[in-house]
Amino acid sequence: MRPAAPDGYTIGFGAISTNALNPHIYKNVPFDPRKDFTAVSLLGNSTIVLEVGAQLQVKDVAGLIAYPRKNPGTTYATAGGSPSMNLAGVLFAQMSQTELTHVAYKGSAPAITDLIGGHVPVMFDNLPASLPHIQSGELRALAVAGSQRSPSLPDVPTIAESGLAGYSVEPWFGVCGPAGVPAPIVQKLDQAFVEALALPEVKDKLQAAGFTPRGSSPKELDTLTRAEYERLGKVARAANMSSE
């Protein structure tokens, strides 16, 4: 397959999974995100929530760390096909020095059903899918995985605030082009995305879907991609994460 011409007419979307994690866990990724793309702009990020069923007698992150130490191999659910949510669980286990077992479901809905029913004790999930169940009291949000609290759950701390200093898994999304797009074209594209993300109607729709819009300079996206590539590679290798 020949790469697209670097003329600014072909652009694509990159994310924490495709551009930072997947190259470390899939055997045959046909690109190197550090050199095969031209960074244009961040689009924003979503929120992962760490939650338990309301019937589980765990009230906070400290309690959750204690739980698998008494129950080695404690399972945590994720919506299958989301490496970033599995990554959140892997990093949590590494940093808390606990033994957790991943259970990948076919989407958030069946995992949430089992979490509410007590068939699995813990879940890392995209916030929009779980938020109604948190608000109803069926699920208990212990923390969010990102570097900042979510506006949707302002009273729920981050995992880092809750005792695991330095913890952060924050799914991010951005726009990139093929390698070699000329700087003037990149700047023009970046300006267009940053301006669009600032429009109230765009921001409102994205926030309603659980997405926090945030534009950036091309350099900021490139720096983020490279830093996350290195950081998440270390996490994946330490946990022997792999996927086919």
Disulfide bonds with the S-S distance in Angstrom:
none
